[in-house]
Amino acid sequence: MRQCHDHRGERSHEPVDGSLYRSVFERSGLGIARLDPRGRIVEANTDLLALLDRPLSQIRGRDFTDLLHPVLRPALERGLACLTTGERGSFAERVAAVRPDGSTAPAAMTAIAVPGRGRAVSALLVLLRRSSEPRGDAAAPLSDVHARILEGVAAGESTAQLATTLFLTRQGVEYHLGTLLRKLKAPNRTALISRAYSLGVLSPADWPPKVEPAFVK
C-alpha cells in the first residue's frame, strides 16, 4: 500500500508563470526536469543533462527514476505517485544518478507537483543540486557487521531478514543501523544507500551490493 506521510509541501493552485518558469529552468544552475504526471521526462535543462552525462534525445520519454540507482527507485516512485494524486505537494530526497559509464552522481533532489486546472496535477518538476562529497569525507572504516548491514539495507532486506542472516536480535540490528546512520551522516535508510554509493563505499557495478574492501577495517 502506498503511504504518503509527509505533508510539509502544501499544494498551491495558482497557475504557473511561464516566463518565470523558463527563467528558472534556464538560469538557476540547478538540474531541472519537467515530467508528465506519470513521471516521464518531457524536457530537461542543460545542467541536468550535464549531471547525467546524457543528451536530451536519450532521456526524453523515459521514466525519471530509470536514471537513478535501482535501489533508490521504489521509494522515489512512491513519492512521485503521491505528488500526482495530490497527497503531497513536494518532497526532498538524496539520490544518486547513474551515468552511462556506470559512475554515480550524488545529488539533493526536490520534486514538486505543478497544479493545472482545478485540483489536477498537470506536471511534476524535479530539481537536482549536485552534492560535493569527496571520498575523503567518508567516515572511519566500517566494521564487518556494519558493512554487512549496509549491504543488506542496500539490497532491500528488512530488519528481520538482517537479524536472521547476522544471528542478531532485531534490536541489535536497529542499534547497529543507528550507529551506521550516524557514521555516514544519513537521516534514513534511503539517504544511507545514496550516500554510500556517492562516497564509493558501495559500487554501482556490484549486485548484490558489496562494500568496497578499502572501507572495511
Secondary structure, DSSP 8 states (H G I E B T S, - for coil): --------S----S---HHHHHHHHHHSSSEEEEE-TTSBEEEE-HHHHHHHT--HHHHTTSBGGGGB-GGGHHHHHHHHHHHHHTS-SEEEEEEEEE-TTS-EEEEEEEEEEEE-STT-EEEEEEEEEE----GGGS-S-B-HHHHHHHHHHHTT--HHHHHHHHT--HHHHHHHHHHHHHHTT-SSHHHHHHHHHHTTSB-TT-SS--B-GGGB-
